[in-house]
Amino acid sequence: MTFQAYLNNIEKQTGVNPEEMVKQAVNRGLTKPGAKSRPAIDWLMAEYSLSNAYAMAIIRLMRDKKLLD
């Protein structure tokens, strides 16, 4: 499955655009300098019932935007 397919499936599953999830993570302070990815993964899994693999796709999106190390 391609990265874009993961993002498309996330939106289908949750009804929320992955870009909106990134904005929400920023607003929640999950992307502050030095932030680890685990709190963001845990939040995505709890808030949106994402699997670890789908949560990691959102983490990759955050890393691509230089929001996480």
C-alpha positions as CSV (number, residue, x, y, z in Angstrom):
1,M,0.0,0.0,0.0
2,T,1.3,3.4,-0.9
3,F,1.7,6.2,1.6
4,Q,-1.1,8.1,-0.1
5,A,-3.4,5.1,0.1
6,Y,-2.8,5.1,3.9
7,L,-3.8,8.7,4.1
8,N,-6.9,8.1,1.9
9,N,-7.9,5.2,4.1
10,I,-7.5,7.2,7.3
11,E,-9.8,9.8,6.0
12,K,-12.4,7.2,4.9
13,Q,-12.2,5.5,8.3
14,T,-12.4,8.6,10.4
15,G,-14.0,11.2,8.3
16,V,-11.1,13.5,9.2
17,N,-8.5,14.7,6.8
18,P,-5.0,13.7,7.9
19,E,-3.9,17.4,7.5
20,E,-6.5,18.3,10.1
21,M,-5.1,15.6,12.5
22,V,-1.7,17.2,12.1
23,K,-3.2,20.6,13.0
24,Q,-4.9,19.2,16.0
25,A,-1.7,17.5,17.2
26,V,0.1,20.9,16.9
27,N,-2.7,22.6,18.8
28,R,-2.4,20.0,21.5
29,G,1.3,20.6,21.9
30,L,2.3,17.1,20.7
31,T,4.8,18.6,18.2
32,K,6.8,20.9,20.5
33,P,10.6,20.9,20.0
34,G,12.1,17.7,21.4
35,A,8.7,15.9,21.4
36,K,8.7,12.2,21.0
37,S,6.3,10.4,18.7
38,R,4.7,8.0,21.2
39,P,2.4,10.6,22.8
40,A,1.1,11.6,19.4
41,I,0.7,7.9,18.4
42,D,-1.2,7.2,21.6
43,W,-3.5,10.2,21.1
44,L,-4.2,9.2,17.4
45,M,-5.0,5.7,18.4
46,A,-7.3,6.8,21.3
47,E,-9.0,9.8,19.5
48,Y,-9.5,8.2,16.1
49,S,-9.2,4.4,16.8
50,L,-6.4,4.2,14.4
51,S,-4.2,1.1,14.2
52,N,-0.5,1.6,15.0
53,A,0.3,1.5,11.2
54,Y,-2.2,4.2,10.4
55,A,-1.0,6.3,13.3
56,M,2.5,6.0,12.0
57,A,1.4,7.3,8.7
58,I,0.3,10.5,10.4
59,I,3.6,10.6,12.3
60,R,5.4,10.4,8.9
61,L,3.3,13.3,7.7
62,M,4.3,15.3,10.8
63,R,8.0,14.4,10.2
64,D,7.8,15.3,6.5
65,K,6.5,18.7,7.7
66,K,9.5,18.9,10.1
67,L,7.1,19.0,13.1
68,L,8.7,15.9,14.8
69,D,12.3,14.7,14.8
